[in-house]
Each structure stands twice: as structure tokens, then as C-alpha cells.
């Protein structure tokens, strides 16, 4: 069925909860939420389990995540009783990459940073999506210059033309945090230390006043280059 699904024309007018309900009804166990346990993702987990307590949720453990991310993973698992699917990079490929380029290769060039992202994130994502017809993400248009055209649902040509669903695409950062507070959703402790966007520990820093929410991700690169490959457009 991949590539044959029709995205309803009125989906852009629906709320995030309505989009998630549509996704569950349309795809059943062939849709899953990809969660890195950032603020947007924990909001989506809270919403999704209210629609379907058995909804599929997966994450990618790159091997370089901050301790705070593992902490919130466990808190979320305990609160919502989710069966989290965890994907890891191939050990042999990581060993070869590090042996050839070093532990901190991502600082050397954009090409090597993208290689690291590919090995640790993109390839495991491909395995996670193999049996799916759709996946749910926490992308928002205001996050960065690379995401201003994100729609609530679109064909993901980078991943075998499955449907990519972004229920929070039009949400503001304030809406995200209002939801977290109102629904007592567990969140990553690094958010309280100036980290609005959190990835691997060596590639994430706190942002400075006035910077955009993803300025702390791969801060040494030009803004238009700052995607890991998971969300290629």
C-alpha cells in the first residue's frame, strides 16, 4: 500500500489530536511515532496514547545521547506504560567509521557529520520504517529555515513514499509548553537549561538569547545545512 494512500484535503484544517486519530484509523499498526523525546515528541506521546494506548512508538539510540534523554525515556515509559521499540546503529559500521575518522569526526566537516548521522540515525530509521505505511514526527514549521514548508501529512519520498505525518506542524513553541504544563507531561531536564532542541550530546549546546530553537544543533554549520537526514525533503 505504500505510496497509494490518499491524504485528505481537509487534514490541514484539523487539530493535532484529530490528525492522530485519522492516522490510527487509517493505518492501524502500520503507523508509528518516531520519538527522540524532545518537547514536541512527549506531547505527541501523551496525545497518541489517549487515542490508542497500544500505539506503536519507536526511538533511535545513537549511542551518543545525553543522560537526561535516557532519564526522560524511562519516565515516559513508566507513566504511559508504552512498549517502546528501540533501534541501534550497526556495531560493525560504527567501529569502522570511528576507526577511520575518529570519535569526534562530526566537527571536521559537514560531510563527516552527515556520515555520522547516517550511520547512527538514518540507517536505523530505515530499519524502523521497513514495515510501516506511515510515520509520525514532531516537526514544526517555526523550528528552522529547513522546516517552513512542513505539512500535517505528506508523501515521504526519502523513505519509499510512505506517509509522513506532522500533527504539530503549525504549533508554536508556547503551545507545546502550555500543553506539557497543562497535562503534566514528563520532559527532558535539559530544556530547563537552555536546550530547546536536543540531539546527540556532542552536537547539542544551549542556545543564546535571541537564537532560534535549533541554533544549538550542529552550531558550527550554516543554518541551511542543519538537518541530520532523518527529515530530508
Phi and psi restraints in degrees (value plus and minus 20) as a CYANA .aco file:
   2 UNK   PHI     -77.8   -37.8
   2 UNK   PSI     113.0   153.0
   3 UNK   PHI      64.2   104.2
   3 UNK   PSI     -27.6    12.4
   4 UNK   PHI    -124.0   -84.0
   4 UNK   PSI     -26.3    13.7
   5 UNK   PHI     -92.0   -52.0
   5 UNK   PSI     127.4   167.4
   6 UNK   PHI    -125.6   -85.6
   6 UNK   PSI     107.4   147.4
   7 UNK   PHI    -105.8   -65.8
   7 UNK   PSI     102.5   142.5
   8 UNK   PHI     -78.0   -38.0
   8 UNK   PSI     117.9   157.9
   9 UNK   PHI     -85.2   -45.2
   9 UNK   PSI     -47.6    -7.6
  10 UNK   PHI    -110.4   -70.4
  10 UNK   PSI     -12.1    27.9
  11 UNK   PHI     -84.5   -44.5
  11 UNK   PSI     -53.9   -13.9
  12 UNK   PHI     -82.2   -42.2
  12 UNK   PSI     -43.6    -3.6
  13 UNK   PHI    -109.4   -69.4
  13 UNK   PSI     -25.2    14.8
  14 UNK   PHI    -108.1   -68.1
  14 UNK   PSI     136.1   176.1
  15 UNK   PHI     -93.6   -53.6
  15 UNK   PSI     146.6   186.6
  16 UNK   PHI     -79.1   -39.1
  16 UNK   PSI     -62.3   -22.3
  17 UNK   PHI     -83.6   -43.6
  17 UNK   PSI     -59.3   -19.3
  18 UNK   PHI     -87.6   -47.6
  18 UNK   PSI     -56.1   -16.1
  19 UNK   PHI     -85.3   -45.3
  19 UNK   PSI     -63.2   -23.2
  20 UNK   PHI     -84.5   -44.5
  20 UNK   PSI     -59.5   -19.5
  21 UNK   PHI     -83.2   -43.2
  21 UNK   PSI     -63.8   -23.8
  22 UNK   PHI     -80.0   -40.0
  22 UNK   PSI     -64.1   -24.1
  23 UNK   PHI     -81.2   -41.2
  23 UNK   PSI     -62.9   -22.9
  24 UNK   PHI     -87.1   -47.1
  24 UNK   PSI     -61.1   -21.1
  25 UNK   PHI     -89.7   -49.7
  25 UNK   PSI     -56.4   -16.4
  26 UNK   PHI     -97.8   -57.8
  26 UNK   PSI     -60.1   -20.1
  27 UNK   PHI    -134.4   -94.4
  27 UNK   PSI     -35.3     4.7
  28 UNK   PHI      36.7    76.7
  28 UNK   PSI    -148.6  -108.6
  29 UNK   PHI    -102.9   -62.9
  29 UNK   PSI      -9.7    30.3
  30 UNK   PHI    -119.3   -79.3
  30 UNK   PSI      -6.8    33.2
  31 UNK   PHI    -147.1  -107.1
  31 UNK   PSI     123.5   163.5
  32 UNK   PHI    -164.1  -124.1
  32 UNK   PSI     130.8   170.8
  33 UNK   PHI    -109.4   -69.4
  33 UNK   PSI     106.2   146.2
  34 UNK   PHI    -110.5   -70.5
  34 UNK   PSI      96.7   136.7
  35 UNK   PHI    -141.2  -101.2
  35 UNK   PSI     108.4   148.4
  36 UNK   PHI    -122.7   -82.7
  36 UNK   PSI     -15.9    24.1
  37 UNK   PHI      46.3    86.3
  37 UNK   PSI       9.7    49.7
  38 UNK   PHI     -99.8   -59.8
  38 UNK   PSI    -199.1  -159.1
  39 UNK   PHI     -78.2   -38.2
  39 UNK   PSI     -65.8   -25.8
  40 UNK   PHI     -83.3   -43.3
  40 UNK   PSI     -59.5   -19.5
  41 UNK   PHI     -89.6   -49.6
  41 UNK   PSI     -57.8   -17.8
  42 UNK   PHI     -90.4   -50.4
  42 UNK   PSI     -50.8   -10.8
  43 UNK   PHI     -81.2   -41.2
  43 UNK   PSI     -66.4   -26.4
  44 UNK   PHI     -85.6   -45.6
  44 UNK   PSI     -56.6   -16.6
  45 UNK   PHI     -82.3   -42.3
  45 UNK   PSI     -65.7   -25.7
  46 UNK   PHI     -79.1   -39.1
  46 UNK   PSI     -64.7   -24.7
  47 UNK   PHI     -85.9   -45.9
  47 UNK   PSI     -63.8   -23.8
  48 UNK   PHI     -87.3   -47.3
  48 UNK   PSI     -63.0   -23.0
  49 UNK   PHI     -88.7   -48.7
  49 UNK   PSI     -40.2    -0.2
  50 UNK   PHI     -95.5   -55.5
  50 UNK   PSI     -46.7    -6.7
  51 UNK   PHI    -102.1   -62.1
  51 UNK   PSI     -64.3   -24.3
  52 UNK   PHI    -170.0  -130.0
  52 UNK   PSI      83.6   123.6
  53 UNK   PHI     -79.0   -39.0
  53 UNK   PSI     -41.3    -1.3
  54 UNK   PHI    -120.8   -80.8
  54 UNK   PSI      -5.1    34.9
  55 UNK   PHI     -78.3   -38.3
  55 UNK   PSI     126.9   166.9
  56 UNK   PHI    -100.1   -60.1
  56 UNK   PSI     112.0   152.0
  57 UNK   PHI    -155.8  -115.8
  57 UNK   PSI     110.7   150.7
  58 UNK   PHI    -150.9  -110.9
  58 UNK   PSI     140.2   180.2
  59 UNK   PHI    -159.9  -119.9
  59 UNK   PSI     140.7   180.7
  60 UNK   PHI    -134.2   -94.2
  60 UNK   PSI      99.2   139.2
  61 UNK   PHI    -115.8   -75.8
  61 UNK   PSI      85.0   125.0
  62 UNK   PHI     -93.7   -53.7
  62 UNK   PSI     -36.5     3.5
  63 UNK   PHI      70.6   110.6
  63 UNK   PSI     -23.2    16.8
  64 UNK   PHI    -146.9  -106.9
  64 UNK   PSI       4.1    44.1
  65 UNK   PHI     -99.1   -59.1
  65 UNK   PSI     132.3   172.3
  66 UNK   PHI     -87.4   -47.4
  66 UNK   PSI     132.4   172.4
  67 UNK   PHI     -78.3   -38.3
  67 UNK   PSI     -55.8   -15.8
  68 UNK   PHI     -81.0   -41.0
  68 UNK   PSI     -49.9    -9.9
  69 UNK   PHI     -90.1   -50.1
  69 UNK   PSI     -62.9   -22.9
  70 UNK   PHI     -82.7   -42.7
  70 UNK   PSI     -56.8   -16.8
  71 UNK   PHI     -81.4   -41.4
  71 UNK   PSI     -66.4   -26.4
  72 UNK   PHI     -92.4   -52.4
  72 UNK   PSI     -50.0   -10.0
  73 UNK   PHI     -76.2   -36.2
  73 UNK   PSI     -68.2   -28.2
  74 UNK   PHI     -86.7   -46.7
  74 UNK   PSI     -58.7   -18.7
  75 UNK   PHI     -82.5   -42.5
  75 UNK   PSI     -62.6   -22.6
  76 UNK   PHI     -87.3   -47.3
  76 UNK   PSI     -62.3   -22.3
  77 UNK   PHI     -80.4   -40.4
  77 UNK   PSI     -60.9   -20.9
  78 UNK   PHI     -90.2   -50.2
  78 UNK   PSI     -61.4   -21.4
  79 UNK   PHI     -88.5   -48.5
  79 UNK   PSI     -63.8   -23.8
  80 UNK   PHI    -122.0   -82.0
  80 UNK   PSI     -24.5    15.5
  81 UNK   PHI      36.7    76.7
  81 UNK   PSI      19.1    59.1
  82 UNK   PHI    -104.2   -64.2
  82 UNK   PSI     131.3   171.3
  83 UNK   PHI    -117.1   -77.1
  83 UNK   PSI      68.9   108.9
  84 UNK   PHI     -95.6   -55.6
  84 UNK   PSI     105.5   145.5
  85 UNK   PHI    -108.2   -68.2
  85 UNK   PSI     104.6   144.6
  86 UNK   PHI    -135.3   -95.3
  86 UNK   PSI     109.8   149.8
  87 UNK   PHI    -136.3   -96.3
  87 UNK   PSI     119.5   159.5
  88 UNK   PHI    -141.3  -101.3
  88 UNK   PSI     134.7   174.7
  89 UNK   PHI     -88.7   -48.7
  89 UNK   PSI     138.1   178.1
  90 UNK   PHI     -88.6   -48.6
  90 UNK   PSI     104.1   144.1
  91 UNK   PHI     -79.0   -39.0
  91 UNK   PSI     -65.8   -25.8
  92 UNK   PHI     -82.2   -42.2
  92 UNK   PSI     -61.4   -21.4
  93 UNK   PHI     -86.4   -46.4
  93 UNK   PSI     -59.6   -19.6
  94 UNK   PHI     -83.8   -43.8
  94 UNK   PSI     -63.4   -23.4
  95 UNK   PHI     -79.5   -39.5
  95 UNK   PSI     -63.9   -23.9
  96 UNK   PHI     -84.9   -44.9
  96 UNK   PSI     -64.0   -24.0
  97 UNK   PHI     -81.5   -41.5
  97 UNK   PSI     -68.4   -28.4
  98 UNK   PHI     -86.6   -46.6
  98 UNK   PSI     -59.0   -19.0
  99 UNK   PHI     -82.5   -42.5
  99 UNK   PSI     -57.8   -17.8
 100 UNK   PHI    -103.2   -63.2
 100 UNK   PSI     -57.5   -17.5
 101 UNK   PHI    -137.2   -97.2
 101 UNK   PSI     -29.2    10.8
 102 UNK   PHI      76.6   116.6
 102 UNK   PSI     146.4   186.4
 103 UNK   PHI     -89.2   -49.2
 103 UNK   PSI     -55.5   -15.5
 104 UNK   PHI    -130.1   -90.1
 104 UNK   PSI      24.1    64.1
 105 UNK   PHI     -80.0   -40.0
 105 UNK   PSI     -47.6    -7.6
 106 UNK   PHI     -83.8   -43.8
 106 UNK   PSI     -41.0    -1.0
 107 UNK   PHI    -101.8   -61.8
 107 UNK   PSI     -33.3     6.7
 108 UNK   PHI    -100.1   -60.1
 108 UNK   PSI     -55.5   -15.5
 109 UNK   PHI    -186.5  -146.5
 109 UNK   PSI     140.4   180.4
 110 UNK   PHI     -81.6   -41.6
 110 UNK   PSI     -58.2   -18.2
 111 UNK   PHI     -82.7   -42.7
 111 UNK   PSI     -64.6   -24.6
 112 UNK   PHI     -92.0   -52.0
 112 UNK   PSI     -53.2   -13.2
 113 UNK   PHI     -83.7   -43.7
 113 UNK   PSI     -61.9   -21.9
 114 UNK   PHI     -88.7   -48.7
 114 UNK   PSI     -51.5   -11.5
 115 UNK   PHI     -82.7   -42.7
 115 UNK   PSI     -65.6   -25.6
 116 UNK   PHI     -81.5   -41.5
 116 UNK   PSI     -64.8   -24.8
 117 UNK   PHI     -81.4   -41.4
 117 UNK   PSI     -59.3   -19.3
 118 UNK   PHI     -83.2   -43.2
 118 UNK   PSI     -68.4   -28.4
 119 UNK   PHI     -86.1   -46.1
 119 UNK   PSI     -64.8   -24.8
 120 UNK   PHI    -107.0   -67.0
 120 UNK   PSI     -42.4    -2.4
 121 UNK   PHI    -146.3  -106.3
 121 UNK   PSI     -71.5   -31.5
 122 UNK   PHI     -88.3   -48.3
 122 UNK   PSI     -65.9   -25.9
 123 UNK   PHI     -84.5   -44.5
 123 UNK   PSI     -66.0   -26.0
 124 UNK   PHI     -79.6   -39.6
 124 UNK   PSI     -56.9   -16.9
 125 UNK   PHI     -79.7   -39.7
 125 UNK   PSI     -62.0   -22.0
 126 UNK   PHI     -77.0   -37.0
 126 UNK   PSI     -59.4   -19.4
 127 UNK   PHI     -86.7   -46.7
 127 UNK   PSI     -60.5   -20.5
 128 UNK   PHI     -84.0   -44.0
 128 UNK   PSI     -52.8   -12.8
 129 UNK   PHI    -109.2   -69.2
 129 UNK   PSI     -26.0    14.0
 130 UNK   PHI     -72.7   -32.7
 130 UNK   PSI     -63.4   -23.4
 131 UNK   PHI    -122.0   -82.0
 131 UNK   PSI      -5.7    34.3
 132 UNK   PHI    -123.0   -83.0
 132 UNK   PSI     134.4   174.4
 133 UNK   PHI    -125.5   -85.5
 133 UNK   PSI     -32.6     7.4
 134 UNK   PHI    -179.3  -139.3
 134 UNK   PSI     133.5   173.5
 135 UNK   PHI    -157.7  -117.7
 135 UNK   PSI     130.8   170.8
 136 UNK   PHI    -129.5   -89.5
 136 UNK   PSI     114.7   154.7
 137 UNK   PHI    -150.3  -110.3
 137 UNK   PSI     144.8   184.8
 138 UNK   PHI    -121.2   -81.2
 138 UNK   PSI       7.4    47.4
 139 UNK   PHI     -87.2   -47.2
 139 UNK   PSI     121.1   161.1
 140 UNK   PHI    -148.6  -108.6
 140 UNK   PSI     125.1   165.1
 141 UNK   PHI     -84.3   -44.3
 141 UNK   PSI     -53.5   -13.5
 142 UNK   PHI    -102.9   -62.9
 142 UNK   PSI     -20.8    19.2
 143 UNK   PHI     -86.6   -46.6
 143 UNK   PSI     -60.4   -20.4
 144 UNK   PHI    -185.0  -145.0
 144 UNK   PSI     149.0   189.0
 145 UNK   PHI     -86.9   -46.9
 145 UNK   PSI     -38.4     1.6
 146 UNK   PHI    -106.1   -66.1
 146 UNK   PSI     -21.6    18.4
 147 UNK   PHI    -146.1  -106.1
 147 UNK   PSI      -6.6    33.4
 148 UNK   PHI     -88.7   -48.7
 148 UNK   PSI     -38.6     1.4
 149 UNK   PHI    -122.5   -82.5
 149 UNK   PSI     -11.5    28.5
 150 UNK   PHI     -81.5   -41.5
 150 UNK   PSI     112.8   152.8
 151 UNK   PHI    -127.7   -87.7
 151 UNK   PSI     145.2   185.2
 152 UNK   PHI     -87.2   -47.2
 152 UNK   PSI     -45.6    -5.6
 153 UNK   PHI    -174.0  -134.0
 153 UNK   PSI     117.7   157.7
 154 UNK   PHI    -175.9  -135.9
 154 UNK   PSI     141.1   181.1
 155 UNK   PHI     -95.8   -55.8
 155 UNK   PSI     107.9   147.9
 156 UNK   PHI    -115.9   -75.9
 156 UNK   PSI      70.8   110.8
 157 UNK   PHI     -90.3   -50.3
 157 UNK   PSI     -38.6     1.4
 158 UNK   PHI     -96.6   -56.6
 158 UNK   PSI     -33.9     6.1
 159 UNK   PHI    -153.5  -113.5
 159 UNK   PSI      44.2    84.2
 160 UNK   PHI      39.2    79.2
 160 UNK   PSI      10.0    50.0
 161 UNK   PHI      40.5    80.5
 161 UNK   PSI      11.0    51.0
 162 UNK   PHI     -98.5   -58.5
 162 UNK   PSI     151.0   191.0
 163 UNK   PHI    -107.5   -67.5
 163 UNK   PSI     111.4   151.4
 164 UNK   PHI    -128.1   -88.1
 164 UNK   PSI     105.3   145.3
 165 UNK   PHI    -134.7   -94.7
 165 UNK   PSI     105.5   145.5
 166 UNK   PHI    -144.2  -104.2
 166 UNK   PSI      57.1    97.1
 167 UNK   PHI     -79.9   -39.9
 167 UNK   PSI     -46.0    -6.0
 168 UNK   PHI    -119.8   -79.8
 168 UNK   PSI      -2.7    37.3
 169 UNK   PHI     -74.1   -34.1
 169 UNK   PSI     -55.8   -15.8
 170 UNK   PHI    -117.7   -77.7
 170 UNK   PSI     -19.2    20.8
 171 UNK   PHI     -91.9   -51.9
 171 UNK   PSI     130.9   170.9
 172 UNK   PHI    -114.2   -74.2
 172 UNK   PSI     146.8   186.8
 173 UNK   PHI     -81.5   -41.5
 173 UNK   PSI     -57.0   -17.0
 174 UNK   PHI     -82.3   -42.3
 174 UNK   PSI     -61.4   -21.4
 175 UNK   PHI     -82.0   -42.0
 175 UNK   PSI     -59.7   -19.7
 176 UNK   PHI     -79.7   -39.7
 176 UNK   PSI     -69.7   -29.7
 177 UNK   PHI     -93.6   -53.6
 177 UNK   PSI     -50.7   -10.7
 178 UNK   PHI     -82.7   -42.7
 178 UNK   PSI     -61.4   -21.4
 179 UNK   PHI     -85.1   -45.1
 179 UNK   PSI     -64.2   -24.2
 180 UNK   PHI     -78.5   -38.5
 180 UNK   PSI     -65.7   -25.7
 181 UNK   PHI     -89.4   -49.4
 181 UNK   PSI     -62.6   -22.6
 182 UNK   PHI     -88.3   -48.3
 182 UNK   PSI     -48.2    -8.2
 183 UNK   PHI    -129.5   -89.5
 183 UNK   PSI     -12.2    27.8
 184 UNK   PHI      32.3    72.3
 184 UNK   PSI      31.3    71.3
 185 UNK   PHI    -107.7   -67.7
 185 UNK   PSI     109.3   149.3
 186 UNK   PHI     -82.7   -42.7
 186 UNK   PSI     123.1   163.1
 187 UNK   PHI    -162.8  -122.8
 187 UNK   PSI     143.9   183.9
 188 UNK   PHI     -84.6   -44.6
 188 UNK   PSI     107.8   147.8
 189 UNK   PHI     -81.7   -41.7
 189 UNK   PSI     -42.6    -2.6
 190 UNK   PHI     -85.8   -45.8
 190 UNK   PSI     -42.2    -2.2
 191 UNK   PHI     -81.2   -41.2
 191 UNK   PSI     -51.5   -11.5
 192 UNK   PHI    -100.8   -60.8
 192 UNK   PSI     -22.5    17.5
 193 UNK   PHI    -134.3   -94.3
 193 UNK   PSI       0.3    40.3
 194 UNK   PHI      71.3   111.3
 194 UNK   PSI      -1.0    39.0
 195 UNK   PHI    -130.0   -90.0
 195 UNK   PSI      69.9   109.9
 196 UNK   PHI     -93.9   -53.9
 196 UNK   PSI     -46.8    -6.8
 197 UNK   PHI    -149.0  -109.0
 197 UNK   PSI     108.7   148.7
 198 UNK   PHI    -147.0  -107.0
 198 UNK   PSI     105.6   145.6
 199 UNK   PHI    -145.0  -105.0
 199 UNK   PSI    -154.8  -114.8
 200 UNK   PHI     -89.9   -49.9
 200 UNK   PSI     128.4   168.4
 201 UNK   PHI     -77.8   -37.8
 201 UNK   PSI     -64.5   -24.5
 202 UNK   PHI     -91.3   -51.3
 202 UNK   PSI     -35.1     4.9
 203 UNK   PHI    -132.5   -92.5
 203 UNK   PSI      -4.0    36.0
 204 UNK   PHI    -153.4  -113.4
 204 UNK   PSI     114.0   154.0
 205 UNK   PHI    -155.6  -115.6
 205 UNK   PSI     147.7   187.7
 206 UNK   PHI     -88.3   -48.3
 206 UNK   PSI     131.7   171.7
 207 UNK   PHI    -113.1   -73.1
 207 UNK   PSI     137.3   177.3
 208 UNK   PHI    -112.4   -72.4
 208 UNK   PSI     139.2   179.2
 209 UNK   PHI     -75.1   -35.1
 209 UNK   PSI     111.2   151.2
 210 UNK   PHI      71.3   111.3
 210 UNK   PSI     -32.1     7.9
 211 UNK   PHI     -99.2   -59.2
 211 UNK   PSI     135.3   175.3
 212 UNK   PHI     -94.2   -54.2
 212 UNK   PSI     148.1   188.1
 213 UNK   PHI     -86.1   -46.1
 213 UNK   PSI     -41.5    -1.5
 214 UNK   PHI    -126.6   -86.6
 214 UNK   PSI      -5.1    34.9
 215 UNK   PHI     -84.8   -44.8
 215 UNK   PSI     -44.2    -4.2
 216 UNK   PHI    -104.4   -64.4
 216 UNK   PSI     -21.7    18.3
 217 UNK   PHI    -115.4   -75.4
 217 UNK   PSI     104.2   144.2
 218 UNK   PHI      24.9    64.9
 218 UNK   PSI      33.6    73.6
 219 UNK   PHI     -81.9   -41.9
 219 UNK   PSI     -35.7     4.3
 220 UNK   PHI    -106.4   -66.4
 220 UNK   PSI     -21.4    18.6
 221 UNK   PHI    -127.4   -87.4
 221 UNK   PSI     138.1   178.1
 222 UNK   PHI     -82.0   -42.0
 222 UNK   PSI     125.4   165.4
 223 UNK   PHI     -74.7   -34.7
 223 UNK   PSI     -57.6   -17.6
 224 UNK   PHI     -91.8   -51.8
 224 UNK   PSI     -29.3    10.7
 225 UNK   PHI    -117.7   -77.7
 225 UNK   PSI     -28.4    11.6
 226 UNK   PHI    -105.8   -65.8
 226 UNK   PSI      48.5    88.5
 227 UNK   PHI    -154.7  -114.7
 227 UNK   PSI     130.5   170.5
 228 UNK   PHI    -112.1   -72.1
 228 UNK   PSI     -30.9     9.1
 229 UNK   PHI      88.5   128.5
 229 UNK   PSI     -36.5     3.5
 230 UNK   PHI     -85.8   -45.8
 230 UNK   PSI     -52.4   -12.4
 231 UNK   PHI    -140.1  -100.1
 231 UNK   PSI      23.9    63.9
 232 UNK   PHI     -83.7   -43.7
 232 UNK   PSI     120.6   160.6
